[in-house]
Structures are given as C-alpha cells and as structure tokens.
C-alpha cells in the first residue's frame, strides 16, 4: 500500500464508528516579542542554523491586473501541501511589495528553477526592477501567470487561503494545472546562504 492508500485507509478509519473521539488540542499562544523582552532565539543564530536545511528555489509569478505589469519574486519557502485536494504553499514576508500584486491577481504560478538559473533567481530577488525584462515566458494555462522558460516544472494555482505566520504570510494555492518544464537535470538549491 502506497502513501495515498495508507492516507485513504486512515481517513476511512477515522470516519468509522470504531475510531476514538479525538479532543482538539488548544491553540498555542502566538505573539510578537514585546519591547524590552529578549527573544527566545537570536535572529542571527536562527538564520545560521536553519540555513543548514537545503531548499529548492522557485520564482512565484502572477499576471498583471488591470493592464499592469506581471509580478514575481524568488521564493525558497515552497512546498507541496495536500494531494486531495491538490494544494501547495509558499511563505512570503509581510513587507513584500510583490505580494499585494499577487493577492490582487488571485492566482500565481510556481516556477521550479534548474541548477543553471541562479542568475534568474538573483534578478527576481531584487526589489523595484523590471524583473521580466528579457525573460522568456508564456501564460500558464489556467491563470495566465508568467510560466518561465527553461524551468524544471511549473504549478499553476488559484489562491485558496492565506494564514498569518509571524512576520510572514502562509499562502495556500489550489493547483489548477501543472507540468514539467523545458529543462532537465538538477534543481537549483539554496544552502548556507549560497546556491548549490
């Protein structure tokens, strides 16, 4: 039995009369560190230790709204979330100037970068520049978001939900279409502050 079969069996069991009643856990208190209060973990140490976790690198794009230019930013905090329904998630800083444009579009495309696309990632990490200048792309089939050329894969989504997560937002997307891209080979990875 594969992962999907095991998950389906677990859901059937939990819906059956034999399943024990499950009490929901209390929600943890989430709050910001108050003025004059020491954070439990120093930010520099947090960044250093979490940098040990290698992550894939993506560019999240959205179509222009009301005749405006398309939006996009480099994102390493992307993951699959659910098979049924098909959901993915990414995290974006609350101070992002690109996120409001993606939110207005109501849709986005995740472009999974290949190992050769470090320069493209750097271009999309810059704030305020014309990120799409000279970048080959076509419209993703469901949302019309820019689907970048020479990527490993693309995932075309509508915004399903947005949750708060400290100084970031957790954006959940419902997958409308997806596919592999033009590139083959290794993905672009980020580890300890540099691309691998």
C-alpha positions in Angstrom: 0.0 0.0 0.0 1.5 3.4 -1.0 1.3 6.7 0.8 -2.0 7.6 -0.9 -3.6 4.2 0.0 -2.4 4.5 3.6 -3.8 8.0 3.9 -7.2 6.9 2.5 -7.3 4.0 4.9 -6.6 6.3 7.8 -9.4 8.7 6.7 -11.8 5.8 6.4 -10.9 4.6 9.9 -11.2 8.0 11.5 -14.7 8.4 9.9 -15.8 4.9 11.2 -17.7 4.3 14.4 -14.7 2.4 15.9 -12.5 5.5 15.9 -11.9 7.0 19.3 -13.1 10.6 19.9 -10.2 13.0 19.4 -10.1 16.1 21.5 -8.7 19.1 19.6 -5.5 20.5 21.1 -5.7 24.0 22.5 -4.3 26.6 20.1 -0.8 27.8 21.2 -0.5 31.4 22.1 1.3 33.3 19.2 2.5 36.7 19.9 5.4 39.0 19.0 8.3 39.6 21.3 7.4 42.7 23.4 9.6 45.8 23.6 12.4 45.2 26.1 11.8 41.5 26.2 14.5 39.2 25.0 13.7 36.9 22.0 14.0 33.2 22.9 16.3 32.7 19.9 18.7 35.3 18.4 17.8 36.1 14.8 21.3 35.6 13.5 21.6 32.2 15.2 18.1 31.2 13.9 19.2 32.2 10.3 22.6 30.4 10.7 21.1 27.1 12.0 18.1 27.0 9.6 20.5 27.7 6.8 21.7 24.1 7.2 18.5 22.9 5.6 18.9 22.9 1.9 15.8 24.1 0.0 14.7 24.2 -3.6 14.4 27.6 -5.3 11.3 28.8 -7.2 10.0 32.0 -8.7 6.4 32.8 -8.0 4.7 34.8 -10.7 1.3 36.4 -11.2 -0.4 38.0 -14.1 -0.8 41.8 -14.3 -4.1 43.2 -13.1 -6.0 46.0 -14.9 -3.3 46.3 -17.6 -0.4 46.4 -15.1 2.8 44.5 -15.4 3.1 40.9 -14.2 4.5 40.3 -10.7 7.1 37.9 -9.5 9.6 37.1 -6.7 12.2 34.5 -5.8 10.9 32.1 -3.2 12.7 29.2 -1.4 9.8 28.5 1.1 7.6 26.5 -1.2 6.2 23.0 -0.6 3.5 20.6 -1.6 0.7 20.5 1.0 -2.2 18.2 0.0 -2.9 15.6 -2.6 -6.7 15.7 -2.2 -7.5 18.5 -2.9 -4.2 19.3 -4.7 -2.7 22.2 -2.6 0.7 23.8 -2.4 2.0 26.5 -0.1 4.6 29.2 0.0 5.6 31.8 2.6 6.1 35.5 1.8 7.3 38.3 4.1 4.5 40.7 5.2 6.7 43.6 4.0 6.9 42.2 0.4 5.9 44.8 -2.2 5.2 42.0 -4.7 2.7 40.0 -2.6 -0.1 42.6 -2.8 0.0 42.4 -6.6 -0.2 38.6 -6.4 -3.0 38.8 -3.9 -5.0 41.2 -6.3 -4.5 38.7 -9.2 -5.9 35.9 -7.0 -3.6 33.4 -8.8 0.0 32.5 -9.2 2.4 30.1 -11.0 5.3 28.5 -9.2 8.3 28.0 -11.5 10.8 25.4 -10.2 14.3 26.6 -11.1 17.1 24.4 -12.6 20.7 24.5 -11.4 21.6 26.8 -14.2 19.1 29.5 -13.2 20.9 31.2 -10.3 21.2 34.4 -12.2 17.5 34.4 -12.9 16.8 33.9 -9.2 19.0 36.8 -8.3 17.2 39.0 -10.8 13.8 38.2 -9.2 15.2 38.8 -5.7 15.8 42.5 -6.5 13.1 44.9 -5.4 11.8 47.5 -7.8 13.4 46.3 -11.0 11.7 45.2 -14.2 12.1 41.5 -13.4 10.6 40.3 -16.6 12.9 42.3 -19.0 14.5 39.8 -21.4 13.0 36.8 -19.6 11.3 34.3 -21.9 7.8 33.3 -20.7 4.4 32.3 -21.8 1.0 32.4 -20.0 0.2 29.5 -17.7 -2.9 27.7 -19.0 -5.3 28.3 -16.1 -4.3 31.6 -14.5 -2.3 33.4 -17.3 0.6 33.9 -14.8 4.0 34.0 -16.5 5.4 30.5 -17.0 9.1 30.9 -17.3 11.2 29.2 -19.9 13.9 26.6 -19.1 12.5 25.6 -15.7 12.2 22.1 -14.3 8.5 22.4 -13.5 5.6 24.8 -13.2 2.5 24.7 -10.9 -0.4 27.0 -11.9 -2.7 27.9 -8.9 -5.5 30.0 -7.6 -5.2 31.4 -4.1 -7.1 29.1 -1.7 -6.2 30.6 1.7 -3.8 32.9 3.4 -2.7 32.5 7.0 -0.5 34.6 9.3 2.8 33.2 10.5 4.8 35.7 12.5 6.4 38.2 10.1 5.4 36.1 7.1 2.1 35.0 5.4 1.4 31.4 4.5 -0.2 31.3 1.1 -2.1 28.2 0.2 -2.8 27.6 -3.5 -5.2 25.2 -5.2 -3.5 23.6 -8.2 -5.3 24.1 -11.4 -2.7 22.8 -13.9 0.9 21.7 -13.7 3.7 20.1 -15.7 7.4 19.7 -16.2 9.3 22.4 -17.9 11.8 22.6 -20.7 14.9 21.9 -18.6 16.3 18.6 -17.5 18.9 17.9 -14.8 19.4 19.1 -11.3 17.3 21.7 -9.4 18.7 25.0 -8.0 19.3 24.5 -4.3 20.0 27.1 -1.6 22.2 26.1 1.4 24.0 28.2 4.0 23.5 31.4 2.1 24.6 30.3 -1.4 23.3 28.3 -4.4 24.4 24.7 -4.9 
